[in-house]
């Protein structure tokens, strides 16, 4: 059974930083693609960043240059470093795992709240 557990969310002032972590269990982590999504109240879930099993990264336009995704396969963990946070970054952030290349994400974490005050 694959499980994803996020941590690191919280309340931060605009311009500040947070680092989210997601620990995966129940799968061979290095063989999976990982992603971070977010969903704000009243809005659709959107891709924040992804990192492939080969280390290729991709970012949503709104976070390019501010957020960095990385992975530590030895720790079964994916990170999201968020800098220069803005109030519009406020959302629940979800970690996701994809096992098959080209398919959708198969597993999701429970989410962690990020709130950026102005």
N, C-alpha and C positions, 0 to 999 in steps of 0.2 A: 504494500500500500504506500503510494507516494504521498508524502506530506511536505508542505511548504510553510515555514513559520517566519513571518516578518517581524522586525523590530526596528526601533530607532526613530519612530515618528514623535511628534510633539508640537509644541507651540514655539514659534520663533519670530523675531521681528524682521520686517523687510530688510533685505540686504544681508541677512544672516545665512548660516549654513546648517545643514543636517546631513547625516549619513544613514541611509537605510541599509539594513542587512536582511538577507533571506537565506535561511538554512534549509536545505533539501535532504530528505531521507527517503529510503525505499526505492532508490533508482541509482544507476551508475551515473553520477552527476556529470562527469566529463563527456558523456555521450549525448547530452541534452543541450538544446538551445534554451536560453533564459530571457525573460523579459520583465519589464516593469510597466505597469499600466496605472492610470489614475482615473478617478471618477469624482467630479464635483457635483454638488446638489443640483438637480435639474438638468444635468448635462450627460452626454453619452460618455462611456468609457473611451479613453484614448491611449494610444501607445506613447509612453514616455521614452523608453530606450530598450534596446535588445542587444544581446551578445550571443553569437553563435558558438557552437561547440569548438569551432576553430578560432574563436576570438574576434571575429568580425563584429563591429558595433554599428548600431544604427540609432538615430535620435529623432524625436519629434521636433518639428520646426521651432516650437515655442521654447524649447529647452536647450537647443544647440548652443554650445559655448559656455553654458552655465552648469550643466549636469554631466557627470561621467559615470558610466557603467563599467564594472569590472567583475572578475570572478576569480575565486581561489578554489581550484578543483580539489586540492588537498583538504580543504575545510568544508567542501560541499556548500559553498556560500557564494552568493552573488550580492554585490553592493551597488548602491546608487548614491554617489556623492553629489549633493545639491548645494550649489553656491549661488550667491546673489539672488536669494529667494525673493519672490514677489507675492503680493496678496493673491494674485490669480493662480498661483501654484497650490493654493489651498484645495485639498481633496483627500480622499482615501486612496492610498497607494497599494497596489496589489502586485505581488510577485507571481510569475507564471512560468511553467515548464513545458517545453515541447519535445516530444521524443522522436517524431518522424519529420524529417526534412521536408519542408514545403506544406506541411499540414498546419492545422490550427493548434493553439496551446491546449494541452490535455489536462493540466492540473493548475489549480489556483490556490493562493494563500488566503487567509482570512481578512487581510488588509490591515493597514496601519494609517492612522489619521495624521495628516500634516496640516497645520494651521499657521498661516503667515499673517501677522498683524501689520497694519500700516502705521 
